[in-house]
Amino acid sequence: MHRYPATALLAAALCGAFTTAIAKVPHLAQHGTATQLIVDDKPFLILGGQVHNSSSGSPEYFDRTVTKLVQLHANTVLAPVTWELLEPTEGTYDFAQLDDMVRTARKHRVKLIVLWFGSWKNGVSQYAPAWVRRDPVRFPRAHDANGRPMSALSTFGENSRTADKAAFTALMQHLRALDEQENTVIMVQVQNEVGLFESRDHRPEANSAFAGPVPQALLNYLATNRGRLTPHLEALWQQNGSKERGSWTEVFGSTKEGNEVFMAWRYASYIGDIAAAGKAAYNLPLYANAWLASGEPGKFPSGGPNHRVIDVWKVAAPAISLCAPDLYADNFKEVAATYHRPDNPLFIPETHADVWYKPSALLLHQAARNVFWAVAHHDAVCFAPFGLEGQAVGGPIATSLKLVSDLSPVILQFQGTGRMEGILQTEAPKAAASQLEGVKETSGTKSDCDIALGGYVAHVLYSTASPDERAYGLIINTAPDEFLIAGDGLVVTFSSATKREVGFAEIWEQVFVDGAWVNGRRLNGDQTNQGSVVQIPFWRWDNFDTATGPRVVKVKLFTHD
């Protein structure tokens, strides 16, 4: 069995091996209406790949995985560091897994986001060390409605919280000593898809707390933000009289939905405490990811940072900068919108990758299309398909990631300015049961959309071809009368907001050469329907231009009476 080698990384860091000027620690900053991640003192767009859960379980396998992600044009790797490997013996920390991951990321010149698999992963506690899991007296389990122990540590286990907090703090201290000068690790996820597969914990301590008063901090938040809460939480509070004091049942009712609010407070308080301690050790941005809510609490992990109870997380866990959706729902637009708030920029640490879950033709290549909508419409900080290493080099996801990566300086420049918009053709869901509660899918197939930018209206005609040719992309008003259009399956015309006639002065194909976008072919004739439209593909009957996938076009417009 391979053992992690001893590493000289920490010693090198402590001995001053890095002599260059120290950049600020990665942090979030406002850019217009957008929030961006700043890395090495510059905005950074995370186009990542989250690896499969065990891919960081050995140095050799992780190196192979990162090699593939680089070939797929990911600039960031999201990978687990696990409590069971970090602290195999109580009180003794082994940082070999983390050291190797940092070394490998540096070798391949990519950034790293550490996923802390501590007390919980996907609603259970299998990544807690064996010495925790074999001692349910010291480290109590949650109980189901029949009083039976479950496979998840209870949020009421103070020993569990203390031990997890100590381990996470040690990780962050080590990471600061190891990486503060190089900024290889740019963010940390605290736990993974937490929540209970029961609407609430029924341990005796949990029952007592549930019968007790709702914390005043939460009640104050509800009162202060009345009318601005998430629709689900606002409705639940109103249905029970919008009380400003009382027990959990009195304030939120005796339903499973009320139980979920209680568990959200419990998980957020537990994780917020751990996050605050870690952040004090090394002030990296921290986030929590959510298993999306669908159906009744307990069918999904109850209490996680999903869109229904995100307000509870905001007040209970201020050290968590972002609540991030693991976005596997087919109604991508609607779900993304629920997580993009003034206090919560959109950050997608997991989403569809095609190969491993074998989608239908209608759902094929979702990530290749959705990334444009995320970064352009929602100013997303991160877009990272899960299991990306299983994708084909040169496939649709890789092609889109490369193009968005090449465009990222322009995208980052125009995020938050109101001069950029995404394009994404959507379909109606197959069944109402597939929708998230509180999130409505757009009904029917949209035939087109209108986008107002820079004194013009861009009219985007969507594809009526096969499902795999649905339109996607982005459009940026880069200068007066100038637009950059990227995507596929598009036909675009322009009209003037002042009702003047609009014509195309120039239409240029854009090509990426030596790190810069330059003019390629001047497009006209058949490739522009005789100068009347921008269309991608340029001309479907050109058997010589066989390139497929998204393209980039620059246009200059003129107006006249």
C-alpha positions, 0 to 999 in steps of 0.5 A: 500500500502506498504511503504518502512521502515526507514533504519538504514543502512546509520547511521550504516555506518556513525557511523563506524559499519564496523571495518574491513580493507577497500578494494579498491572501485570496479574498472577495471584492466588489466590482460594480454589482458583481462580487469577484474573487481576487487572487494574486491581486487580480480578479480570477474566474474559477473554471474548475473541475471537482474530482470524484471523492476518492481521487485525492486518496493517493498521490499517484491517482491525484496526479493523474486526475489533475493531468486530465483536468488540465487537458480539459482546460480547468484552471482550478481543482476542487478536491477533498482533504479528509478528517480521517486522513488528517487525524487518524489518531486523536490529537496527532495531525498528518498533513501529507495528503494536503501537502501532496495536493498543493505540490501537485497543483503547483506542478500543473500550474492550477489553483486548488480549492480544498474541500474539508470532509469533516463531520459530515459528507452528504448527510452522513459522517463516514469521513470522521475518523474511526476513533470518532465513529466507534465512540457514540458516547463521546461523539453522539449520533443524531436520532430518527423519529423513533429514537434510533441512532443514525449514521450522522453525528449530531449537531448537539455533540459538543465533543464532535464540534470541538474535535472537528474545529481543532482539526480544521483549525490545524489544517488552516494553520498549516495551510497558511504556513505552507501556502500564504506566499504562493496562493495555490489554495484559493478557497476552502469548503467547510463540510460537504452537503450537510443535513439530516435524512430526517426532518430533524434530530430527535435526540433528547437534547434536540427535543429540549432545544426544539421546545425552547425559544428560537434564538433572538438573533434569528428573530431579529433577522426575520423582523429586520428583513421582513419582505426580503426573506426567501419566499419559502421562509417568509411564507412559513413565518407568516403562516404562523403569525410572524411572531417575534418570540416563541418556541420553534413550533410557535414561530415556524409551525409543527410541520417538517418545514418548520423542523428544517428551519431548526436544523438549519440553525443547528448545522449553520451554528456548528459549521459557523463556529468551525469556520470562524476558528479556521478563518482566524487561523488563515483568512481565506474565503470559506463556503458551504455547499448545498444538496438542493431541496426537493420534496419534504425535508428528510428526503433531502438533507434537512438543514443544509444551506439550500435556497429555502433556508439560506437566510438562516445560514446567513445569520447563524454562520457569518464566517461562511462567505457563500452558500453554494448550490450543487446544481444538478437540477435541469431547470438551471436558470431558475435554481441559479437565480435563487442563489444569486443575491446581493449577499451571496454571489453565485458559486457552483462547486458541482454541476452536471458532467455528462459521462458518469450519469448518462443523460438523455439527448435533451440533457446532454452537454448541459455544462458546456452551455450553462457555463456561459449563462452562469458567468455572464448573466449571474457574474458567477465566481465559480463553475465546476462540473463534478467528475470532470476528469471523466470527460473527453479531451476535445469534447463539448465541456472542454471546448466551452471551458477553453473558450470561456477561459480565453475570454475570462479577462474580458468577462471579468472586466464587464461583470457587474457593469450591466454591459454583458448578458448570457444566452441560454435556450431552455425547455419546459421540465418533463414533470412538475415533480422534477421542479424544486419547491419555490422555483418555477421552470420557464414553460414552453420552448423559448423561440428567441430573446431580446437583450438591451445593451448599449443603446441597442436591442440584440434580438437572439433567434434560438435554434429550432434544430435538434436538442443538442443544438440549442442556443447558448453564449454571451454578448458584451457591449465592449465599446460604443456601437461594438459588441462581442458575441460568443456561443453557438446555435445563434442568429443575432440581429440588432435594433436601436433603442431610439428606433433608428435603422441599424446596420452592420459596419463590420463583422469579424471572426475572432481567433485566439492567438498567443494569448490575445483575441485578434481578427480572423476572417472578415465575415460577409455574404453567406456567412452573415446572410448577406450582411444582415445577421450574426450567425453561429455556425457561420454557414451550415452548408460550408463543408470546408469550415468543419469546426463545431462548438462555440465561436466568437464574433466582433461586430461594429454597428451604425445607425441612420434615419 
